[in-house]
Amino acid sequence: MAADDQGVLPGAANLPRWQVYGLVALLLLLSNVPLMRLIVLWPEPADLATPSRLHLLGWSWTVSPEQRILLCVAFCGLLGGSIRMLLRILGDFTSPEVRKWYVPWYLLTPPIGAILALGFYLVVRGGFFAATASAANVNVFAFCGMGVLVGLLAEVATDRLEGAFGGAFPERGRQTQDSSDQGESTSRGGGQL
């Protein structure tokens, strides 16, 4: 579907103000979930030495120190995505129109932040730390802070990474097109013998 000059999709209706208020209330409630889970998950030094018992959402299971750090980083990514979501709805809420098709983006922002935070953690932990480094030697504050920033800046980070990798790894379609263009010039007698 093509957007008009103002970027509005045809047929995209505005949300009534009462629905916008309800959406804001729901998003505020949802944004506090990662914060509360992070407080419960935050590891004590003893938690990073041996596996510990974790109680979440009525379930109980044993997690290794590495798994606990992964969960903390994921919830920090959710927290960063929630901050981004709230900032976005604040900007949209102050505008006279809130489109219905904005709502999925609000709800998808925190999980995208969590996934990117985990990916960034794995790259940094795998690339810059020795394979024998234990979880007790990891600075949880640094990785969780990084998780919040990655979740908050997910759009910018993915755009920058796409640009960087696009230059480093050209698209396959472009290579195929270039090679077919070269084949045409060769078949027409344009190639050298």
C-alpha positions in Angstrom: 0.0 0.0 0.0 1.5 3.4 -0.9 1.5 6.3 1.5 0.4 9.8 0.5 2.6 12.9 0.8 2.3 13.1 4.6 3.2 9.4 5.0 -0.3 8.4 5.9 -1.6 5.1 4.5 -5.0 5.4 2.8 -7.8 4.2 5.0 -5.7 4.4 8.2 -8.0 5.8 10.7 -7.1 7.8 13.8 -7.6 6.4 17.2 -10.2 8.1 19.3 -8.7 10.0 22.3 -10.1 7.6 24.9 -8.3 4.7 23.1 -5.1 6.7 23.0 -5.4 7.2 26.8 -6.0 3.5 27.3 -3.1 2.6 25.1 -0.8 5.0 27.1 -2.0 3.3 30.3 -1.4 -0.2 28.9 2.1 0.8 27.6 3.0 2.3 31.0 2.0 -0.8 32.7 3.9 -3.0 30.3 7.0 -0.9 30.5 7.3 -1.6 34.2 7.3 -5.3 33.8 11.0 -5.5 32.6 12.0 -3.2 35.4 10.4 -5.3 38.1 11.7 -8.5 36.5 15.2 -7.0 36.4 15.1 -6.2 40.1 14.2 -9.8 40.9 16.8 -11.3 38.5 19.7 -9.0 39.4 22.5 -11.4 40.5 24.3 -11.2 43.8 28.1 -12.1 43.6 27.2 -15.6 45.0 24.7 -16.1 42.1 27.5 -15.8 39.6 29.6 -18.4 41.3 27.2 -21.4 41.2 23.8 -22.2 39.7 20.9 -20.7 41.6 17.2 -21.3 41.9 15.1 -18.7 40.1 11.4 -18.0 40.6 9.7 -16.2 37.7 6.0 -15.9 36.9 5.0 -18.8 39.2 7.7 -21.1 37.8 10.8 -22.2 39.5 14.0 -23.5 37.9 17.7 -23.7 38.3 19.8 -21.3 36.1 23.5 -21.2 35.5 25.4 -17.9 36.1 25.6 -17.4 32.3 21.8 -17.9 31.9 21.2 -15.4 34.6 23.4 -12.8 32.9 21.6 -13.5 29.6 18.2 -13.0 31.2 19.4 -9.7 32.8 20.7 -8.5 29.5 17.4 -9.4 27.7 15.3 -7.6 30.4 17.6 -4.6 30.0 17.0 -4.7 26.3 13.3 -4.8 27.0 13.7 -1.9 29.4 15.5 0.2 26.7 12.9 -0.8 24.1 10.2 0.3 26.6 11.8 3.6 27.1 11.9 4.1 23.3 8.3 3.0 23.0 7.2 5.5 25.7 9.2 8.3 24.1 7.6 7.6 20.7 4.1 7.5 22.1 4.8 10.7 23.9 5.6 12.4 20.6 2.7 10.8 18.9 0.3 11.5 21.8 1.1 15.2 21.6 0.3 15.2 17.9 -3.4 15.6 16.9 -3.5 12.2 15.2 -2.5 8.8 16.4 -3.0 6.2 13.6 -4.2 2.7 14.3 -1.2 1.2 12.4 1.2 2.8 14.9 0.0 0.4 17.6 1.9 -2.7 16.5 5.1 -0.8 16.3 4.6 0.3 20.0 4.2 -3.3 21.0 7.1 -4.6 18.9 9.7 -2.1 20.1 10.6 -3.7 23.5 11.0 -7.3 22.1 13.2 -6.0 19.3 15.3 -4.2 21.9 15.7 -7.5 23.9 16.7 -9.5 20.9 19.2 -6.9 19.7 20.6 -6.6 23.3 21.2 -10.4 23.4 22.8 -10.4 20.0 25.1 -7.6 21.0 26.0 -9.3 24.3 26.8 -12.5 22.4 29.0 -10.7 19.9 30.9 -8.7 22.6 31.2 -11.6 25.0 32.3 -14.1 22.3 34.6 -11.7 20.5 36.3 -9.8 23.2 36.5 -12.2 26.1 38.5 -15.4 26.4 36.4 -18.5 26.1 37.6 -19.6 29.5 36.4 -16.4 31.2 33.8 -17.3 33.9 30.6 -15.5 34.6 32.0 -14.3 37.9 34.5 -12.2 36.0 31.9 -10.5 33.9 30.9 -6.9 34.7 27.1 -7.3 34.8 26.6 -3.6 35.1 28.4 -2.9 31.9 26.5 -5.5 29.9 23.2 -4.5 31.3 23.8 -0.8 30.6 24.8 -1.8 27.1 21.5 -3.8 26.9 19.5 -0.7 27.8 21.3 1.5 25.3 20.9 -1.1 22.5 17.2 -1.4 23.3 16.8 2.3 23.3 18.7 2.9 20.1 17.6 -0.2 18.3 16.4 1.6 15.1 19.6 3.7 14.8 21.8 0.7 15.5 20.1 -1.6 12.9 20.2 1.2 10.3 24.0 1.7 10.9 24.7 -2.0 10.9 22.8 -2.5 7.7 24.8 0.3 6.1 28.1 -1.1 7.3 27.4 -4.7 6.3 25.8 -3.6 3.0 29.1 -2.0 2.0 31.2 -4.9 3.3 29.0 -7.7 1.8 27.3 -6.7 -1.5 23.9 -8.0 -2.2 23.8 -11.3 -4.2 21.3 -9.8 -6.6 23.7 -7.1 -7.5 26.5 -9.6 -8.2 24.2 -11.7 -10.3 23.1 -8.7 -12.3 26.7 -7.5 -12.8 27.8 -10.9 -14.0 24.9 -11.1 -16.4 25.7 -7.7 -17.8 29.3 -8.8 -18.2 28.1 -11.9 -20.0 26.0 -9.9 -22.4 28.9 -7.6 -23.3 31.1 -10.7 -23.9 28.5 -12.4 -26.1 28.1 -9.3 -28.2 31.8 -9.2 -29.0 32.6 -6.6 -26.3 34.9 -9.0 -24.4 38.6 -9.4 -25.1 40.1 -12.5 -26.6 
